[in-house]
């Protein structure tokens, strides 16, 4: 028995299919690599030191210091005045961090150095009366 051989037109078509599949694979690899690799901050820009969700539950002052060390300067601490007993959340524990309104930023995100940073944290109301 001999080898199966495609007619010349079939072989050309097969070569074209292989080329298209290879091109699609190369493009998929390039786009995947571009989305996974961290973006480098340019002049006047900075990357956050962590993902937004990584700050949740941390001490607000610690988060502020980490963001200042990364280069952010417009940082606002916002007390939520939401604690009654402090059983589930602790005073000073971060509820949410936003940079220029973005509450789901990633470590690879890029922001201007003058970006507005808001750190919301759990606290007891200032005017709470003791009973």
N, CA and C atoms as a LAMMPS dump frame, in Angstrom:
ITEM: TIMESTEP
0
ITEM: NUMBER OF ATOMS
393
ITEM: BOX BOUNDS ff ff ff
-5.0000000000000000e+02 5.0000000000000000e+02
-5.0000000000000000e+02 5.0000000000000000e+02
-5.0000000000000000e+02 5.0000000000000000e+02
ITEM: ATOMS id mol type element x y z
1 1 1 N 0.83 -1.178 0
2 1 2 C 0 0 0
3 1 3 C 0.877 1.246 0
4 2 1 N 0.466 2.192 -0.735
5 2 2 C 1.215 3.437 -0.84
6 2 3 C 0.66 4.504 0.088
7 3 1 N 1.373 5.591 0.173
8 3 2 C 0.934 6.717 0.983
9 3 3 C -0.229 7.417 0.305
10 4 1 N -1.079 7.995 1.161
11 4 2 C -2.168 8.801 0.621
12 4 3 C -1.595 10.167 0.277
13 5 1 N -1.85 10.619 -0.913
14 5 2 C -1.324 11.903 -1.343
15 5 3 C -2.479 12.767 -1.821
16 6 1 N -2.528 13.982 -1.29
17 6 2 C -3.561 14.919 -1.714
18 6 3 C -3.253 15.407 -3.119
19 7 1 N -4.309 15.689 -3.855
20 7 2 C -4.063 16.34 -5.148
21 7 3 C -3.406 17.699 -4.899
22 8 1 N -2.728 18.215 -5.893
23 8 2 C -1.982 19.458 -5.73
24 8 3 C -2.854 20.599 -5.221
25 9 1 N -4.085 20.742 -5.705
26 9 2 C -4.967 21.818 -5.238
27 9 3 C -5.369 21.588 -3.779
28 10 1 N -5.557 20.339 -3.367
29 10 2 C -5.884 20.011 -1.981
30 10 3 C -4.724 20.301 -1.052
31 11 1 N -3.496 20.015 -1.537
32 11 2 C -2.296 20.294 -0.734
33 11 3 C -2.147 21.791 -0.507
34 12 1 N -2.405 22.597 -1.528
35 12 2 C -2.31 24.056 -1.405
36 12 3 C -3.337 24.558 -0.401
37 13 1 N -4.556 24.022 -0.483
38 13 2 C -5.604 24.428 0.448
39 13 3 C -5.217 24.049 1.885
40 14 1 N -4.657 22.849 2.056
41 14 2 C -4.23 22.396 3.374
42 14 3 C -3.134 23.318 3.926
43 15 1 N -2.194 23.723 3.099
44 15 2 C -1.132 24.641 3.515
45 15 3 C -1.708 25.989 3.946
46 16 1 N -2.713 26.463 3.222
47 16 2 C -3.36 27.729 3.573
48 16 3 C -4.067 27.624 4.934
49 17 1 N -4.719 26.511 5.192
50 17 2 C -5.405 26.298 6.468
51 17 3 C -4.391 26.286 7.604
52 18 1 N -3.282 25.601 7.414
53 18 2 C -2.234 25.545 8.446
54 18 3 C -1.688 26.941 8.714
55 19 1 N -1.479 27.743 7.675
56 19 2 C -0.97 29.11 7.847
57 19 3 C -1.955 29.958 8.646
58 20 1 N -3.238 29.834 8.359
59 20 2 C -4.254 30.614 9.066
60 20 3 C -4.314 30.203 10.533
61 21 1 N -4.283 28.909 10.806
62 21 2 C -4.312 28.421 12.187
63 21 3 C -3.086 28.929 12.951
64 22 1 N -1.928 28.887 12.338
65 22 2 C -0.705 29.37 12.979
66 22 3 C -0.788 30.868 13.27
67 23 1 N -1.326 31.643 12.328
68 23 2 C -1.48 33.079 12.522
69 23 3 C -2.424 33.364 13.695
70 24 1 N -3.526 32.646 13.764
71 24 2 C -4.478 32.829 14.857
72 24 3 C -3.828 32.489 16.199
73 25 1 N -3.052 31.417 16.25
74 25 2 C -2.362 31.046 17.488
75 25 3 C -1.351 32.106 17.916
76 26 1 N -0.596 32.625 16.982
77 26 2 C 0.397 33.66 17.299
78 26 3 C -0.3 34.914 17.827
79 27 1 N -1.387 35.336 17.183
80 27 2 C -2.124 36.512 17.641
81 27 3 C -2.708 36.284 19.033
82 28 1 N -3.231 35.087 19.294
83 28 2 C -3.786 34.781 20.612
84 28 3 C -2.703 34.864 21.681
85 29 1 N -1.523 34.37 21.389
86 29 2 C -0.414 34.424 22.346
87 29 3 C 0.003 35.868 22.606
88 30 1 N 0.082 36.671 21.572
89 30 2 C 0.49 38.07 21.718
90 30 3 C -0.523 38.839 22.562
91 31 1 N -1.818 38.677 22.273
92 31 2 C -2.841 39.405 23.034
93 31 3 C -2.895 38.932 24.483
94 32 1 N -2.706 37.66 24.713
95 32 2 C -2.699 37.135 26.081
96 32 3 C -1.515 37.692 26.851
97 33 1 N -0.356 37.7 26.244
98 33 2 C 0.844 38.231 26.909
99 33 3 C 0.676 39.715 27.214
100 34 1 N 0.091 40.47 26.301
101 34 2 C -0.087 41.904 26.509
102 34 3 C -1.045 42.191 27.66
103 35 1 N -2.033 41.346 27.856
104 35 2 C -2.999 41.591 28.922
105 35 3 C -2.48 41.13 30.277
106 36 1 N -1.538 40.211 30.305
107 36 2 C -1.02 39.668 31.561
108 36 3 C 0.163 40.47 32.081
109 37 1 N 0.99 40.965 31.198
110 37 2 C 2.178 41.703 31.617
111 37 3 C 1.791 43.02 32.281
112 38 1 N 2.492 43.403 33.341
113 38 2 C 2.17 44.661 34.013
114 38 3 C 2.476 45.856 33.124
115 39 1 N 1.631 46.874 33.26
116 39 2 C 1.866 48.101 32.515
117 39 3 C 2.825 48.957 33.323
118 40 1 N 3.791 49.518 32.663
119 40 2 C 4.75 50.38 33.341
120 40 3 C 4.199 51.797 33.355
121 41 1 N 4.286 52.419 34.504
122 41 2 C 3.848 53.801 34.623
123 41 3 C 4.871 54.702 33.942
124 42 1 N 4.364 55.671 33.211
125 42 2 C 5.236 56.624 32.532
126 42 3 C 5.518 57.818 33.428
127 43 1 N 6.031 58.833 32.838
128 43 2 C 6.374 60.054 33.582
129 43 3 C 5.092 60.673 34.138
130 44 1 N 5.094 60.981 35.414
131 44 2 C 3.925 61.585 36.055
132 44 3 C 2.828 60.585 36.38
133 45 1 N 3.135 59.297 36.23
134 45 2 C 2.155 58.251 36.51
135 45 3 C 2.738 57.257 37.505
136 46 1 N 1.845 56.559 38.193
137 46 2 C 2.28 55.549 39.156
138 46 3 C 1.341 54.359 39.155
139 47 1 N 1.878 53.229 39.599
140 47 2 C 1.095 52.01 39.785
141 47 3 C 0.766 51.884 41.269
142 48 1 N -0.433 51.413 41.605
143 48 2 C -0.73 51.156 43.016
144 48 3 C 0.155 50.02 43.534
145 49 1 N 0.437 49.994 44.833
146 49 2 C 1.29 48.941 45.368
147 49 3 C 0.588 47.59 45.515
148 50 1 N -0.744 47.573 45.338
149 50 2 C -1.511 46.326 45.475
150 50 3 C -2.847 46.479 44.753
151 51 1 N -3.568 45.375 44.604
152 51 2 C -4.926 45.406 44.052
153 51 3 C -5.862 46.03 45.08
154 52 1 N -6.957 46.601 44.62
155 52 2 C -7.928 47.239 45.52
156 52 3 C -8.414 46.272 46.592
157 53 1 N -8.726 45.05 46.196
158 53 2 C -9.277 44.083 47.16
159 53 3 C -8.257 43.676 48.223
160 54 1 N -6.961 43.83 47.929
161 54 2 C -5.925 43.476 48.897
162 54 3 C -5.91 44.431 50.098
163 55 1 N -6.399 45.654 49.912
164 55 2 C -6.408 46.648 50.99
165 55 3 C -7.573 46.443 51.953
166 56 1 N -8.617 45.769 51.507
167 56 2 C -9.807 45.588 52.343
168 56 3 C -9.436 44.777 53.582
169 57 1 N -9.822 45.305 54.743
170 57 2 C -9.536 44.642 56.009
171 57 3 C -8.231 45.083 56.654
172 58 1 N -7.397 45.795 55.911
173 58 2 C -6.139 46.289 56.475
174 58 3 C -6.405 47.542 57.31
175 59 1 N -5.426 47.946 58.097
176 59 2 C -5.516 49.184 58.863
177 59 3 C -5.422 50.376 57.91
178 60 1 N -6.31 51.353 58.07
179 60 2 C -6.389 52.498 57.157
180 60 3 C -5.087 53.293 57.114
181 61 1 N -4.452 53.489 58.257
182 61 2 C -3.198 54.255 58.291
183 61 3 C -2.083 53.517 57.547
184 62 1 N -2.069 52.196 57.665
185 62 2 C -1.072 51.385 56.956
186 62 3 C -1.272 51.504 55.446
187 63 1 N -2.522 51.462 55.008
188 63 2 C -2.836 51.596 53.579
189 63 3 C -2.412 52.976 53.088
190 64 1 N -2.688 53.999 53.88
191 64 2 C -2.299 55.37 53.506
192 64 3 C -0.792 55.462 53.312
193 65 1 N -0.037 54.903 54.242
194 65 2 C 1.428 54.943 54.154
195 65 3 C 1.916 54.216 52.899
196 66 1 N 1.348 53.046 52.617
197 66 2 C 1.767 52.29 51.421
198 66 3 C 1.486 53.078 50.146
199 67 1 N 0.336 53.755 50.098
200 67 2 C -0.007 54.54 48.907
201 67 3 C 0.877 55.777 48.785
202 68 1 N 1.222 56.397 49.92
203 68 2 C 2.143 57.538 49.889
204 68 3 C 3.522 57.105 49.408
205 69 1 N 3.977 55.952 49.878
206 69 2 C 5.276 55.432 49.449
207 69 3 C 5.295 55.111 47.96
208 70 1 N 4.132 54.755 47.404
209 70 2 C 4.036 54.476 45.973
210 70 3 C 4.07 55.767 45.153
211 71 1 N 3.793 56.918 45.817
212 71 2 C 3.853 58.2 45.123
213 71 3 C 2.551 58.977 45.091
214 72 1 N 1.48 58.426 45.634
215 72 2 C 0.209 59.16 45.669
216 72 3 C 0.283 60.233 46.75
217 73 1 N -0.294 61.419 46.456
218 73 2 C -0.209 62.51 47.421
219 73 3 C -1.578 63.035 47.852
220 74 1 N -2.6 62.865 47.027
221 74 2 C -3.942 63.349 47.378
222 74 3 C -4.752 62.209 47.989
223 75 1 N -4.487 61.926 49.274
224 75 2 C -5.128 60.8 49.952
225 75 3 C -6.067 61.325 51.027
226 76 1 N -7.291 60.849 50.976
227 76 2 C -8.312 61.266 51.937
228 76 3 C -8.781 60.043 52.732
229 77 1 N -8.727 60.147 54.057
230 77 2 C -9.248 59.106 54.936
231 77 3 C -10.689 59.467 55.298
232 78 1 N -11.606 58.529 55.103
233 78 2 C -13.022 58.798 55.359
234 78 3 C -13.55 57.799 56.386
235 79 1 N -13.896 58.331 57.562
236 79 2 C -14.469 57.497 58.617
237 79 3 C -15.938 57.233 58.283
238 80 1 N -16.342 55.985 58.343
239 80 2 C -17.716 55.623 57.997
240 80 3 C -18.684 55.775 59.173
241 81 1 N -18.175 55.883 60.38
242 81 2 C -19.023 56.007 61.579
243 81 3 C -20.118 54.942 61.587
244 82 1 N -19.758 53.707 61.272
245 82 2 C -20.743 52.648 61.103
246 82 3 C -20.7 51.561 62.176
247 83 1 N -19.784 51.687 63.115
248 83 2 C -19.648 50.627 64.12
249 83 3 C -20.541 50.888 65.327
250 84 1 N -21.134 49.813 65.831
251 84 2 C -21.928 49.896 67.054
252 84 3 C -21.195 49.19 68.189
253 85 1 N -20.749 47.972 67.943
254 85 2 C -20.072 47.184 68.963
255 85 3 C -18.656 46.787 68.545
256 86 1 N -18.377 46.769 67.256
257 86 2 C -17.061 46.393 66.762
258 86 3 C -16.81 44.897 66.803
259 87 1 N -17.886 44.102 66.687
260 87 2 C -17.738 42.65 66.735
261 87 3 C -17.281 42.066 65.399
262 88 1 N -17.832 42.578 64.321
263 88 2 C -17.548 42.008 63
264 88 3 C -16.464 42.782 62.257
265 89 1 N -16.471 44.066 62.41
266 89 2 C -15.451 44.916 61.801
267 89 3 C -14.733 45.652 62.917
268 90 1 N -13.473 45.899 62.72
269 90 2 C -12.675 46.584 63.741
270 90 3 C -12.495 48.054 63.356
271 91 1 N -12.318 48.881 64.373
272 91 2 C -12.111 50.301 64.13
273 91 3 C -10.816 50.505 63.347
274 92 1 N -10.892 51.312 62.298
275 92 2 C -9.73 51.588 61.466
276 92 3 C -9.542 50.603 60.325
277 93 1 N -10.403 49.589 60.248
278 93 2 C -10.303 48.561 59.2
279 93 3 C -10.87 49.096 57.882
280 94 1 N -10.125 48.943 56.809
281 94 2 C -10.519 49.48 55.5
282 94 3 C -11.717 48.726 54.932
283 95 1 N -12.696 49.498 54.492
284 95 2 C -13.881 48.957 53.818
285 95 3 C -13.68 49.029 52.305
286 96 1 N -13.1 50.149 51.837
287 96 2 C -12.946 50.335 50.388
288 96 3 C -11.882 51.383 50.108
289 97 1 N -11.138 51.162 49.027
290 97 2 C -10.157 52.14 48.545
291 97 3 C -10.5 52.447 47.096
292 98 1 N -10.532 53.731 46.764
293 98 2 C -10.76 54.108 45.366
294 98 3 C -9.667 55.071 44.922
295 99 1 N -9.257 54.908 43.675
296 99 2 C -8.288 55.817 43.066
297 99 3 C -8.968 56.396 41.838
298 100 1 N -9.166 57.711 41.871
299 100 2 C -9.917 58.398 40.815
300 100 3 C -11.268 57.723 40.555
301 101 1 N -11.918 57.273 41.625
302 101 2 C -13.238 56.657 41.527
303 101 3 C -13.231 55.182 41.185
304 102 1 N -12.083 54.624 40.881
305 102 2 C -11.967 53.208 40.514
306 102 3 C -11.777 52.378 41.78
307 103 1 N -12.764 51.518 42.08
308 103 2 C -12.685 50.688 43.286
309 103 3 C -12.253 49.254 42.983
310 104 1 N -11.939 48.975 41.732
311 104 2 C -11.498 47.617 41.373
312 104 3 C -10.162 47.649 40.627
313 105 1 N -9.319 48.61 40.976
314 105 2 C -8.017 48.738 40.315
315 105 3 C -7.132 47.535 40.627
316 106 1 N -6.194 47.319 39.75
317 106 2 C -5.22 46.234 39.887
318 106 3 C -3.838 46.839 40.114
319 107 1 N -2.935 46.001 40.548
320 107 2 C -1.556 46.447 40.785
321 107 3 C -0.922 46.977 39.503
322 108 1 N -1.353 46.451 38.358
323 108 2 C -0.783 46.892 37.081
324 108 3 C -1.483 48.131 36.508
325 109 1 N -2.537 48.617 37.194
326 109 2 C -3.227 49.831 36.73
327 109 3 C -2.282 51.022 36.791
328 110 1 N -2.533 52.009 35.939
329 110 2 C -1.696 53.2 35.888
330 110 3 C -2.566 54.423 36.194
331 111 1 N -2.09 55.26 37.127
332 111 2 C -2.814 56.464 37.519
333 111 3 C -1.865 57.653 37.541
334 112 1 N -2.412 58.861 37.343
335 112 2 C -1.551 60.045 37.491
336 112 3 C -1.165 60.217 38.962
337 113 1 N -0.012 60.815 39.205
338 113 2 C 0.457 61.018 40.581
339 113 3 C -0.53 61.858 41.39
340 114 1 N -1.25 62.727 40.73
341 114 2 C -2.205 63.615 41.409
342 114 3 C -3.594 62.977 41.529
343 115 1 N -3.714 61.678 41.309
344 115 2 C -5.005 60.995 41.398
345 115 3 C -5.574 61.129 42.808
346 116 1 N -6.89 61.287 42.882
347 116 2 C -7.576 61.384 44.172
348 116 3 C -7.769 59.98 44.744
349 117 1 N -7.237 59.773 45.944
350 117 2 C -7.341 58.48 46.619
351 117 3 C -8.258 58.65 47.822
352 118 1 N -9.253 57.765 47.923
353 118 2 C -10.187 57.787 49.058
354 118 3 C -10.109 56.441 49.771
355 119 1 N -9.805 56.493 51.049
356 119 2 C -9.75 55.286 51.874
357 119 3 C -10.901 55.364 52.873
358 120 1 N -11.889 54.504 52.698
359 120 2 C -13.029 54.469 53.621
360 120 3 C -12.78 53.371 54.643
361 121 1 N -12.958 53.716 55.92
362 121 2 C -12.668 52.745 56.971
363 121 3 C -13.775 52.759 58.032
364 122 1 N -13.884 51.635 58.719
365 122 2 C -14.887 51.485 59.773
366 122 3 C -14.468 52.28 61.003
367 123 1 N -15.455 52.922 61.638
368 123 2 C -15.174 53.678 62.854
369 123 3 C -16.445 53.786 63.685
370 124 1 N -16.237 54.063 64.954
371 124 2 C -17.372 54.347 65.822
372 124 3 C -17.782 55.795 65.588
373 125 1 N -19.077 56.105 65.68
374 125 2 C -19.508 57.513 65.516
375 125 3 C -18.82 58.385 66.554
376 126 1 N -18.399 59.56 66.151
377 126 2 C -17.69 60.47 67.065
378 126 3 C -18.57 60.928 68.215
379 127 1 N -19.834 61.153 67.942
380 127 2 C -20.738 61.68 68.962
381 127 3 C -21.576 60.586 69.609
382 128 1 N -21.089 59.366 69.628
383 128 2 C -21.851 58.277 70.237
384 128 3 C -21.926 58.482 71.735
385 129 1 N -23.127 58.354 72.254
386 129 2 C -23.319 58.513 73.698
387 129 3 C -23.15 57.178 74.382
388 130 1 N -22.456 57.168 75.499
389 130 2 C -22.299 55.932 76.261
390 130 3 C -23.544 55.727 77.088
391 131 1 N -23.998 54.474 77.147
392 131 2 C -25.23 54.173 77.892
393 131 3 C -24.921 53.419 79.141
